[in-house]
Amino acid sequence: MASFYNIARARGGKHDIAIKRELELKISELKAGSEIKIKLDTSARWSGRDRVDIYSSDANFIDRDDHTFSPVAIKSAIRALHEFGFRGSFAIEVFGDTVIIRPLQDITK
């Protein structure tokens, strides 16, 4: 079962700026297929882990029936990845002030 998140219609969140800033510094690592860690400006209120497939206008949350229960920092990471042109499958985890993004396959940028 999956849940689709329409990135084209999504609005920004409180973690978007911090994630974009750090992602920009680590693009080459992510393009090389490495896991990256991003520090948020503040601790995320909710922790969690999601597997997502990012497409041109939406993201498919794998194994999640309702993306609205996903931590907002994960959605911020999806929006940032999408904005920087990344497509493909990722595991994204958030706990405290850290977001971990791990490519699950060859990604395109």
N, C-alpha and C positions, 0 to 999 in steps of 0.2 A: 504494500500500500504506500502511496506517496501523497505529497501535498505540494501544489504549485504556488509559487510566490512570484507575482508579476513585478519584476524589477523596473520596467518602464513606467509603472504608475506609483512606485514606492516613494515615500518621502524619507528624508534624511533623519538620522537619529543622533543622540548625544555623543556616541562614540565614533561617528563617521570621520571627523577631522583627525583625531589621533590615529585611527587605523590607516587613513589615506596617507598621512605624513610618514608613518613608519613603513608602510607597504612600498611607497615610492623609493625608499632607501634600500629595500630588500628585493626589488623586482628581479634582479639577475639571479639571486638564489632560488627564488620560486620558479623562474623559467627553467632553471637547471634541474628542477624536480626535488629540491630540498625542502624540508619542513622549515617554516619560519615561525618565530615568536614575536609578537607585537605587544608592547606595553601600552595600556590605556592610561588616560589622564587620571582616572578614578577607578575604583573597584566596580566591577559589574555587579549589579544587584542579584542576578541569577546566574548560576553556572550550568553548563550542559555541553553536549557534544552532538553534532549532526553530520550526516553525510549528505552532500548536495551535488547535483549536476547543474552546472550553470550553462544556459543557452543564450541566444542573442537578446531575448526580451524577458525571459523568466528563469526561475531556478526551481528545480524539482527536489524537494526534501525527501530523501530515501528513508523508508521505514518510519515515517512520521505522518500520521493522519491529518494533522492540523498544524501548519507552520506558525500559527499565532502563539503556540506554546514554546516556540524556540526563543532562547535568550536574545535580547535586542542587540547585543554585541556581535552575535553570529550574523544577524541580518545586516548589520553595519559592514561586516567583513565581506559578505556577499555583494553588497552594493559597491564597495571599493574594488573588489576583484573585477566586477563587471565593468565599472568605469574605466579601469586600466586595461580593459580588453581581454581579460582572461576568460576562457571557456573550458569546460571539462568537469571532471569529478574531483571533489575535495572533501576531506574530513576537516571540520572546523570545531575547535573546542575552546571554551572560555571558562576560566576560574579566577576569581579575585581580579587582579589587574592585568591578566595575561590572556591573549588570544593566540592559539596555535593553529596554523593553517598548513595542512599536509596534502599535496597533490596525490591523487589516487591512480592517476594514469598520465600519459603524455598530455600536456595541456597546450593550448594555443594562446599566443599573445601577439 
